[in-house]
Amino acid sequence: MRSIWNGAISFGLVSIPVKLMNATESHAVSFRQIHTEDGGRIRYRKVCELEDREVSQAEIGKAYEDADGSMIPITDEDLSHLPIPTARTIEIVAFVPRERIDPLQMGTAYYLAASGAPAAKPYTLLREALGRSDRVAIAKFALRGRERLGMLRVSGDAIVMHGLLWPDEVRTPEGVAPDAGVTVREQELDLADALMDTLGEIDLDDLHDEYREALEEVIAAKAAGEAPPEAPGPAEPGKVLDLMAALESSVRAARESRGGEGTGTAEVRTLERRERPARRTPKETGGKKSTSTAAGKTAAGKTQARKSTSAARKSTAETDEKTTAKSAKTAHAAHTAKTAKSAKTTKTAKTAKTAQKTPDRSTARKTAAKATAGSTAGKGAAKKTASSRRRGA
């Protein structure tokens, strides 16, 4: 591979001479512009506007166009005196986890190759340190007249540098997401998961540019004087009226394209569709007899409907009456049980109170009897004393 830049990696006080080489290549088929009448090439010539003549590459320089349209010449000497320490150096400024790098910032990829034998040891040291730490190096470098941001990582036995956009060069996704609130049901998420499981994984090496291959076949056929092969027309996309049905069809199509085998254990559930009842179209009347017959049927239908309504109302009334009677009976039974329980409790309390008062009444009766007996004995003694005095007198 041909190097496009020579410099050194600045890793602290360690300097690693390296060569920068493109890590990717384009296989796109390019075309030339021709004159359709005679097939002649269309070429662009560099012409000076003031002299109106074609100039050579040695006569062409650089200039900056100001807002008013005036040109400010910039020479190679002016650029060589720019205070850029990364003019010939890839200066590592930090080491961060690779998850910190937004893929939106990643651009062109380059291989960094060790330049000469003395660079082998420090090159290997940096590669092993990056691989063991599972981090990437953030660096600054200058290429094609401007300072750039880069990310160094390990790929196999080589160090790869990705050009990064500056943070202020990445746009924010304003106005990208739908403005209206959208609610996704669990059934739809389940079918989306089933579709992803059915598609499964794929080896990226199996993917190829089908358009480029078809274009090369057309070019080869034209070069051989043959008619170009006819390509199948694109399938017309259908209107998606039901997202669930579209997801189910996608899962089935994915399984059929893979031979009926899916990498996941997803299950597709068919949802029941609600069908609207068809509206009845009234029959056309064809004479008096048909009219009277239809009227009779209509009257009979109305009578039958009234009977059914009356029966339904009667049944409802009977049911309500039975329910009311049953509720009243239940309430009465509950009230009777509550009254019996209350009476029983009151009787028990009176019995206990009576039992408590009974000993007190017995004691009072005994005391009264004793008092009566004492009074009677005293009266008898007084009578005897009085009789004795009368006899002595």
C-alpha positions as CSV (number, residue, x, y, z in Angstrom):
1,M,0.0,0.0,0.0
2,R,1.2,3.5,-0.8
3,S,1.6,5.9,2.1
4,I,-0.1,9.3,1.9
5,W,1.5,10.9,4.9
6,N,4.7,10.5,6.9
7,G,5.2,11.6,10.4
8,A,5.4,10.3,14.0
9,I,3.1,9.4,16.9
10,S,3.8,11.5,20.0
11,F,3.1,9.3,23.0
12,G,4.3,11.3,25.9
13,L,8.1,11.5,25.5
14,V,8.0,8.6,23.1
15,S,8.1,9.3,19.4
16,I,7.0,6.6,17.0
17,P,7.8,7.2,13.3
18,V,4.8,6.0,11.2
19,K,3.4,6.0,7.7
20,L,-0.3,6.8,7.0
21,M,-2.1,4.6,4.5
22,N,-5.7,4.4,3.4
23,A,-7.5,1.5,5.0
24,T,-10.4,1.5,2.6
25,E,-10.9,1.6,-1.2
26,S,-13.9,2.3,-3.4
27,H,-15.2,-0.2,-5.9
28,A,-17.8,2.2,-7.4
29,V,-18.0,2.2,-11.2
30,S,-17.2,5.7,-12.5
31,F,-18.4,7.3,-15.7
32,R,-17.0,9.9,-18.1
33,Q,-19.0,12.6,-19.7
34,I,-19.2,12.4,-23.5
35,H,-20.8,14.3,-26.4
36,T,-23.9,12.3,-27.3
37,E,-23.7,13.1,-31.1
38,D,-20.2,11.8,-31.7
39,G,-19.1,10.2,-28.4
40,G,-16.3,12.7,-27.8
41,R,-15.0,13.3,-24.3
42,I,-16.2,16.3,-22.4
43,R,-13.2,17.9,-20.6
44,Y,-13.0,20.8,-18.2
45,R,-10.2,23.4,-18.8
46,K,-8.9,25.8,-16.2
47,V,-9.3,29.3,-17.6
48,C,-8.3,32.6,-16.1
49,E,-11.4,34.9,-16.1
50,L,-9.3,38.1,-16.5
51,E,-7.1,36.9,-19.4
52,D,-9.6,34.5,-20.9
53,R,-7.0,31.9,-21.5
54,E,-6.2,28.4,-20.2
55,V,-3.5,28.2,-17.5
56,S,-1.3,25.4,-16.4
57,Q,-1.2,23.8,-12.9
58,A,2.1,25.6,-12.1
59,E,0.2,28.9,-12.5
60,I,-2.6,28.0,-10.1
61,G,-2.4,29.0,-6.4
62,K,-4.8,29.3,-3.4
63,A,-7.0,32.2,-2.3
64,Y,-9.8,32.9,0.2
65,E,-12.9,34.5,-1.1
66,D,-14.1,37.3,1.2
67,A,-17.8,38.2,1.8
68,D,-17.6,41.0,-0.7
69,G,-16.2,38.7,-3.4
70,S,-12.6,39.9,-3.2
71,M,-9.8,37.2,-3.2
72,I,-7.1,37.0,-0.5
73,P,-4.1,35.0,-1.8
74,I,-2.7,32.3,0.6
75,T,0.7,30.9,-0.4
76,D,2.4,27.7,0.7
77,E,4.9,29.7,2.7
78,D,2.0,31.3,4.7
79,L,0.7,27.8,5.5
80,S,4.1,26.5,6.5
81,H,4.4,29.1,9.2
82,L,1.1,28.3,10.8
83,P,1.6,27.5,14.6
84,I,0.3,23.9,14.3
85,P,2.4,21.5,16.4
86,T,0.6,18.5,14.7
87,A,1.9,19.4,11.2
88,R,3.9,16.2,11.1
89,T,2.9,14.6,14.3
90,I,0.0,12.6,15.5
91,E,-0.3,14.0,19.0
92,I,-2.1,11.7,21.5
93,V,-4.0,13.9,24.0
94,A,-6.1,11.4,25.9
95,F,-7.2,7.7,26.4
96,V,-10.9,7.1,26.8
97,P,-13.3,4.1,26.7
98,R,-14.4,3.3,23.2
99,E,-18.1,3.7,24.2
100,R,-17.4,7.4,24.6
101,I,-17.0,7.8,20.9
102,D,-20.2,8.5,19.0
103,P,-20.2,6.6,15.6
104,L,-21.6,9.8,14.0
105,Q,-18.1,11.4,14.5
106,M,-16.2,8.5,12.8
107,G,-14.9,9.2,9.3
108,T,-12.1,7.9,7.0
109,A,-10.0,5.0,8.4
110,Y,-6.2,4.8,8.0
111,Y,-3.6,2.2,8.8
112,L,-0.6,3.4,10.8
113,A,2.5,1.4,9.8
114,A,5.9,1.5,11.7
115,S,8.4,3.4,9.6
116,G,11.8,1.7,9.9
117,A,13.3,-0.8,12.4
118,P,13.7,1.7,15.3
119,A,9.9,2.2,15.3
120,A,9.1,-1.5,15.8
121,K,9.6,-1.6,19.6
122,P,7.6,1.6,20.6
123,Y,4.9,0.7,18.0
124,T,4.4,-2.7,19.5
125,L,4.4,-1.1,23.0
126,L,1.6,1.3,22.1
127,R,-0.4,-1.5,20.4
128,E,-0.2,-3.9,23.4
129,A,-1.0,-1.1,25.8
130,L,-4.2,-0.1,23.9
131,G,-5.2,-3.8,23.6
132,R,-4.8,-4.5,27.3
133,S,-6.6,-1.3,28.5
134,D,-9.5,-1.8,26.1
135,R,-9.4,1.9,25.5
136,V,-8.8,4.1,22.5
137,A,-6.4,7.0,22.0
138,I,-7.7,10.5,21.0
139,A,-5.1,12.4,18.9
140,K,-4.7,15.5,16.8
141,F,-3.0,15.6,13.4
142,A,-2.8,17.8,10.4
143,L,-3.6,16.5,6.9
144,R,-4.3,18.2,3.6
145,G,-4.0,21.7,5.0
146,R,-6.2,21.4,8.1
147,E,-5.9,20.1,11.6
148,R,-8.1,17.0,12.3
149,L,-9.2,14.9,15.2
150,G,-8.4,11.1,15.2
151,M,-9.0,8.0,17.2
152,L,-6.4,5.2,17.4
153,R,-7.5,1.6,18.1
154,V,-6.1,-1.9,17.6
155,S,-7.2,-4.1,14.7
156,G,-5.4,-7.4,14.7
157,D,-1.6,-6.7,14.7
158,A,-2.0,-3.1,13.4
159,I,-2.9,0.3,14.8
160,V,-5.8,1.9,12.9
161,M,-6.7,5.6,13.1
162,H,-10.2,6.9,12.3
163,G,-10.7,10.5,11.4
164,L,-13.2,12.1,13.7
165,L,-15.4,15.1,13.2
166,W,-15.1,17.9,15.7
167,P,-18.0,17.9,18.2
168,D,-19.4,21.1,16.8
169,E,-19.6,19.5,13.3
170,V,-22.2,17.0,14.4
171,R,-25.8,18.2,14.2
172,T,-28.4,17.6,16.9
173,P,-31.4,15.5,15.8
174,E,-33.9,18.3,16.1
175,G,-37.1,17.7,14.2
176,V,-36.1,14.1,13.3
177,A,-38.4,12.2,15.7
178,P,-42.2,12.3,15.2
179,D,-43.8,15.3,16.8
180,A,-47.1,13.6,17.7
181,G,-47.1,11.2,20.6
182,V,-47.2,7.6,19.4
183,T,-48.1,4.7,21.6
184,V,-46.7,1.2,20.8
185,R,-48.6,-1.8,22.1
186,E,-46.9,-4.8,23.7
187,Q,-48.2,-7.1,20.9
188,E,-46.5,-4.9,18.3
189,L,-43.3,-5.0,20.2
190,D,-43.5,-8.8,20.5
191,L,-43.9,-9.2,16.8
192,A,-41.0,-6.8,16.1
193,D,-38.9,-8.9,18.5
194,A,-40.0,-12.0,16.6
195,L,-39.0,-10.5,13.3
196,M,-35.6,-9.5,14.6
197,D,-35.1,-13.0,16.0
198,T,-36.1,-14.6,12.7
199,L,-33.7,-12.4,10.7
200,G,-31.0,-13.3,13.2
201,E,-27.4,-12.5,12.5
202,I,-25.4,-12.6,9.3
203,D,-21.7,-12.7,8.3
204,L,-20.8,-9.3,6.9
205,D,-18.5,-11.0,4.4
206,D,-21.5,-12.5,2.7
207,L,-22.9,-9.1,1.8
208,H,-22.0,-7.6,-1.6
209,D,-23.0,-4.7,-3.8
210,E,-25.7,-6.2,-6.1
211,Y,-26.2,-2.9,-8.0
212,R,-22.5,-2.8,-8.9
213,E,-22.5,-6.4,-10.1
214,A,-25.6,-5.8,-12.3
215,L,-24.0,-2.6,-13.7
216,E,-20.8,-4.5,-14.6
217,E,-22.8,-7.2,-16.4
218,V,-24.5,-4.4,-18.4
219,I,-21.1,-2.9,-19.3
220,A,-19.7,-6.3,-20.3
221,A,-22.7,-7.1,-22.5
222,K,-22.5,-3.7,-24.2
223,A,-18.7,-4.2,-24.8
224,A,-19.4,-7.6,-26.4
225,G,-22.2,-6.1,-28.6
226,E,-24.9,-8.1,-26.9
227,A,-28.2,-6.9,-25.5
228,P,-27.9,-6.1,-21.8
229,P,-29.7,-8.5,-19.4
230,E,-33.1,-7.4,-18.3
231,A,-33.3,-6.7,-14.6
232,P,-36.4,-7.5,-12.6
233,G,-38.5,-4.5,-11.8
234,P,-38.8,-3.3,-8.3
235,A,-41.8,-4.7,-6.3
236,E,-44.5,-2.2,-5.7
237,P,-44.8,-1.4,-2.1
238,G,-48.3,-2.0,-0.7
239,K,-50.2,0.3,1.6
240,V,-49.7,-0.7,5.2
241,L,-53.2,-0.5,6.7
242,D,-52.6,-2.7,9.7
243,L,-49.2,-2.7,11.4
244,M,-49.8,-6.0,13.1
245,A,-50.7,-7.7,9.8
246,A,-47.6,-6.2,8.2
247,L,-45.3,-7.4,11.0
248,E,-46.9,-10.9,10.8
249,S,-46.3,-11.0,7.1
250,S,-42.7,-9.9,7.5
251,V,-42.0,-12.6,10.0
252,R,-43.5,-15.3,7.7
253,A,-41.5,-13.9,4.7
254,A,-38.3,-13.9,6.7
255,R,-38.8,-17.5,7.8
256,E,-39.6,-18.6,4.3
257,S,-36.5,-16.9,2.9
258,R,-34.4,-18.7,5.4
259,G,-35.8,-22.1,4.8
260,G,-38.3,-22.0,7.6
261,E,-35.6,-21.9,10.2
262,G,-35.2,-18.9,12.6
263,T,-32.4,-18.3,15.0
264,G,-34.8,-17.4,17.8
265,T,-37.8,-19.0,19.4
266,A,-40.2,-16.3,18.5
267,E,-43.9,-17.2,18.1
268,V,-46.3,-15.4,15.9
269,R,-49.8,-15.2,17.2
270,T,-52.6,-14.5,14.7
271,L,-55.0,-11.8,15.9
272,E,-58.7,-12.2,15.5
273,R,-60.3,-9.6,13.2
274,R,-63.6,-8.1,14.0
275,E,-66.0,-8.2,11.1
276,R,-68.7,-5.5,10.9
277,P,-72.2,-6.8,10.3
278,A,-73.4,-6.2,6.8
279,R,-76.2,-3.8,6.3
280,R,-79.5,-5.2,5.1
281,T,-80.8,-3.7,1.9
282,P,-84.6,-3.3,1.8
283,K,-86.3,-5.3,-0.8
284,E,-88.1,-3.4,-3.6
285,T,-92.0,-3.6,-3.4
286,G,-93.7,-4.9,-6.5
287,G,-97.5,-4.3,-6.1
288,K,-100.3,-4.1,-3.6
289,K,-100.1,-7.8,-2.6
290,S,-96.5,-7.6,-1.8
291,T,-97.0,-4.4,0.1
292,S,-99.8,-5.9,2.2
293,T,-97.8,-9.0,2.8
294,A,-94.8,-6.9,3.9
295,A,-97.0,-4.8,6.1
296,G,-98.6,-7.9,7.6
297,K,-95.1,-9.3,8.3
298,T,-94.0,-6.0,9.8
299,A,-97.1,-5.9,12.0
300,A,-96.6,-9.5,13.1
301,G,-92.9,-8.7,13.8
302,K,-93.9,-5.7,15.8
303,T,-96.5,-7.7,17.8
304,Q,-94.0,-10.4,18.5
305,A,-91.4,-7.8,19.5
306,R,-94.0,-6.2,21.9
307,K,-94.8,-9.6,23.4
308,S,-91.2,-10.4,23.9
309,T,-90.7,-7.0,25.5
310,S,-93.7,-7.5,27.8
311,A,-92.5,-11.0,28.7
312,A,-89.0,-9.6,29.4
313,R,-90.4,-6.8,31.6
314,K,-92.7,-9.3,33.5
315,S,-89.7,-11.6,34.0
316,T,-87.6,-8.7,35.2
317,A,-90.4,-7.6,37.6
318,E,-90.8,-11.1,39.0
319,T,-87.1,-11.4,39.4
320,D,-86.9,-8.0,41.2
321,E,-89.9,-9.0,43.4
322,K,-88.3,-12.3,44.4
323,T,-85.0,-10.6,45.1
324,T,-86.7,-8.0,47.3
325,A,-88.7,-10.6,49.2
326,K,-85.5,-12.7,49.7
327,S,-83.6,-9.6,50.9
328,A,-86.5,-8.7,53.4
329,K,-86.6,-12.3,54.7
330,T,-82.9,-12.3,55.2
331,A,-83.0,-8.9,57.0
332,H,-85.9,-10.1,59.3
333,A,-84.0,-13.3,60.2
334,A,-80.9,-11.2,60.9
335,H,-82.9,-8.8,63.1
336,T,-84.6,-11.7,65.0
337,A,-81.3,-13.4,65.7
338,K,-79.8,-10.1,66.9
339,T,-82.9,-9.5,69.2
340,A,-82.7,-13.0,70.7
341,K,-79.0,-12.6,71.3
342,S,-79.6,-9.2,73.1
343,A,-82.4,-10.7,75.2
344,K,-80.2,-13.6,76.2
345,T,-77.5,-11.2,77.2
346,T,-79.9,-9.0,79.3
347,K,-81.4,-12.1,81.1
348,T,-77.9,-13.3,81.9
349,A,-77.0,-9.9,83.4
350,K,-80.3,-9.8,85.5
351,T,-79.6,-13.3,86.8
352,A,-76.1,-12.4,87.9
353,K,-77.4,-9.2,89.6
354,T,-80.2,-11.1,91.3
355,A,-77.7,-13.7,92.5
356,Q,-75.5,-10.9,93.9
357,K,-78.5,-9.3,95.8
358,T,-79.8,-12.6,97.3
359,P,-77.2,-13.1,100.0
360,D,-77.7,-9.5,101.2
361,R,-81.5,-10.0,101.6
362,S,-81.0,-13.2,103.5
363,T,-78.6,-11.5,105.9
364,A,-81.1,-8.6,106.4
365,R,-83.9,-11.1,107.3
366,K,-81.7,-12.9,109.8
367,T,-80.8,-9.6,111.5
368,A,-84.4,-8.5,111.6
369,A,-85.4,-11.8,113.2
370,K,-82.7,-11.5,115.8
371,A,-83.8,-8.0,116.6
372,T,-87.5,-9.0,116.9
373,A,-86.5,-11.9,119.2
374,G,-84.5,-9.6,121.4
375,S,-87.3,-7.1,121.6
376,T,-89.8,-9.8,122.5
377,A,-87.5,-11.1,125.3
378,G,-87.1,-7.6,126.7
379,K,-90.8,-7.0,126.8
380,G,-91.3,-10.4,128.6
381,A,-88.8,-9.5,131.3
382,A,-90.4,-6.1,131.8
383,K,-93.8,-7.7,132.2
384,K,-92.4,-10.2,134.8
385,T,-90.7,-7.4,136.8
386,A,-93.9,-5.4,136.9
387,S,-95.9,-8.5,138.1
388,S,-93.5,-9.1,140.9
389,R,-93.7,-5.5,142.1
390,R,-97.5,-5.7,142.2
391,R,-97.5,-8.8,144.2
392,G,-95.0,-7.4,146.7
393,A,-97.2,-4.4,147.2
